[in-house]
Amino acid sequence: MKTILVPTQNVPTMKSTLETAVLLAQRTGAYIEGVPLWFGVPEFVAAEFASTFSIETYRERRDEETAEARKLFETFMRERGIAAGRTTADRPWFGWFAEVAPGEDLVGDHGRTFDVIVMSRPGAGTAAPYHRAIESGLFESGRPVLLSPPIAPKEIATNIMIHWNGSTEQARTNALAMPLLRLAGRVTVLTVTGGQDVPGPSADQVRKQLRYNNIAAEPMTIELEGRSTGEAILAAAKAQGCDLLIKGAFTRNRLRQMIFGGATRHVMQHADLPLLMAH
């Protein structure tokens, strides 16, 4: 994972997001690119409301928020010793790209040319546009999204847990995570008995695939014991001291997730460790 995209806002949660991105870049020698994540409407829509405020005011606000996001991103990188240009192949470096359209779609569009997109995980009170930005990354980029917890870990991808549920989404996420799985000192494949599984290969078959890729993975099976699937997954990851959870996103469709809940929603909103997801 040599290219990392960080959609950037001037908000408190960005500290953990940037710290997580830096930890990952330091492990892989990656390039980190910041882009402004701004949810203002496009100019042609703003023009419809010209009687309320001018296009000039709209542009000034957009430029001001973009400048604040860039300052936050670049200051953080320099404080962590990340260079503004490439030095050696094994050292991370950063850049800023401001030529993106406002709105959540930029995550899915711009993210297609990166190995991973790093964002902060949503909470119960997170605004709808940010949820849509994450889903844009998951559904439109074709790339994995790494969600950082509220407090950044001290390490990342040294002790990884895979939640295996037999799904296509999980298989794809495993494949995208291979560079990190090869770096890990420990990998666990978790099965939740009675959880939200789908018909598919067993965890033992996944472990065999990993073994053929020179990744030794331990099995772990747990019961729900009155918990939801998401609660059981997070409890297992915490008990094992994991610093990365790999999970396929939205095995159930989004409408069912919103109406009935689901493991993806719960894990996204409550994970206290970095969470790598793909759809």
Secondary structure, DSSP 8 states (H G I E B T S, - for coil): --EEEEEE-SSTTHHHHHHHHHHHHHHHT-EEEEEE------HHHHGGGTTTS-HHHHHHHHHHHHHHHHHHHHHHHHHTT-BSS--STTS-EEEE-----SSTHHHHHHGGGSSEEEEE---TT--HHHHHHHHHHHHHSSS-EEEE-SS--SS-SSEEEEE--S-HHHHHHHHHTHHHHHH-SEEEEEEEETSS--S---HHHHHHHHHHTT--EEEEEEE-TT--HHHHHHHHHHHTT-SEEEEES-SS-HHHHHHH--HHHHHHHH-SS-EEEE-
